[in-house]
Amino acid sequence: MRDRARGTDGPVEPPADRDDGRFSNGGYNAGIAVFSYIVGGILVWSLIGWGLDYVLDTRFLVLAGAFLGAVGGFYLSHMHNLTRHHPQDPPGGSRAPDDGAGTP
């Protein structure tokens, strides 16, 4: 597929001299994503529980919804590999091949 903005074929690679965090593994962006998954899940499922509490005339579904939202948010962040430690890539984005001899 042709990239009309650059006039090239194939995927557009980020410039090697520009590292603004959008192409990194984890860090601040992953933390914000985990936070938004968990808080968003709590808010959405608490509202669902609150609505069901109102309709069914109960009092516990809002707490069950909050718990379900927190668990669901953590599950989503775990499935997107946001809760695991990612090693920092070396500058330039390439890794040296491991020859198994233990030398750097």
GIWODA-V274978 format. One record per backbone hydrogen bond with DSSP energy under -1.0 kcal/mol. NH is the residue of the N-H (numbers start at 0). CO is the residue of the C=O. If there is no record, write none. Layout:
BEGIN
[[NH,CO] [NH,CO]]
END
This chain:
BEGIN
[[2,7] [6,2] [9,0] [17,14] [23,20] [30,26] [31,27] [32,28] [33,29] [34,30] [35,31] [36,32] [37,33] [38,34] [39,35] [40,36] [41,37] [42,38] [43,39] [44,40] [45,41] [46,42] [47,43] [48,44] [49,45] [50,46] [51,47] [52,48] [53,49] [54,50] [55,51] [56,52] [57,52] [63,59] [64,60] [65,61] [66,62] [67,63] [68,64] [69,65] [70,66] [71,67] [72,68] [73,69] [74,70] [75,71] [76,72] [77,73] [78,74] [79,75] [80,77] [81,76] [92,89]]
END
